[in-house]
Every structure is written in structure tokens, then in C-alpha cells.
Amino acid sequence: MSPRRIKITCGVELKGTVNEGLESQPVAVEIKDSEGSVILIRTATSDANGEFD
């Protein structure tokens, strides 16, 4: 019997605003599982208004 693979897909929408003085700077996002292990790291750059998505 061959092993079964299960693919789970979930969508995450990330939006936010950085503090004043940090506009146009990179934002790091770290996602952890329920045990606290890091499962994903992504970066985004905030715009001139400090907003990112």
C-alpha cells in the first residue's frame, strides 16, 4: 500500500500599519504552529504611509 498524501491549503491575509518613523521599511512575519515551532517566515515592505499587505 502506498502512503497517502493530504494537502491542506489555507489562506492568510495580512494587513497592518507600522509605527511612525518606520514607513517604507521591511516588516517580518513569523508564523508558528500550536507547539510554538516556526513554520513560515515572510517579509513585506510598508509603503510611504506605513501600511503593508
N, C-alpha and C positions, 0 to 999 in steps of 0.2 A: 504494500500500500504506500503510495507516495504521500508526503506531507501536504497538508492543506495550507494555503496562504490566505490570510484575511487582510484586506486592505481597508483601513479606516481613514476617512478623509473628513476633516472638519475645517470650517472656515473661521478665520480670526480677522477681525477688522480692528486696526489700531489707529487711534487718532489722539492727538494731545497738543499741549502747548508747553513750551519750555519757559523757564523764568526769565525775567528781563535781564539783558546782557548776554544771553546765550543764543540769541537768534542766529540763524544760518550755521549752527554748529551741529555735529553729528549727535544722534540720540541712539543709545544702545538699549536693546530689549532682550531680556533673558527669560525664557520660558522653562519652568520646571515641572516635573511630574509630581504626583501626590507624595512621593517619597523624598522630594527635595533635590532630585538629580536633574541637572540641566539637560534639556532635550533639544533646545533650539536657541540660537543667538542670531539676532538680526540687527542691522543698523538702518537708520533713516536720517535724512538731513532736514532740519527745520528750515522753514522759509524766513524771509525778512521780517515776518510778523511773529515768528516764534512757533508757528504751527507746523505739525507734521502728520502724515498719514501714509 
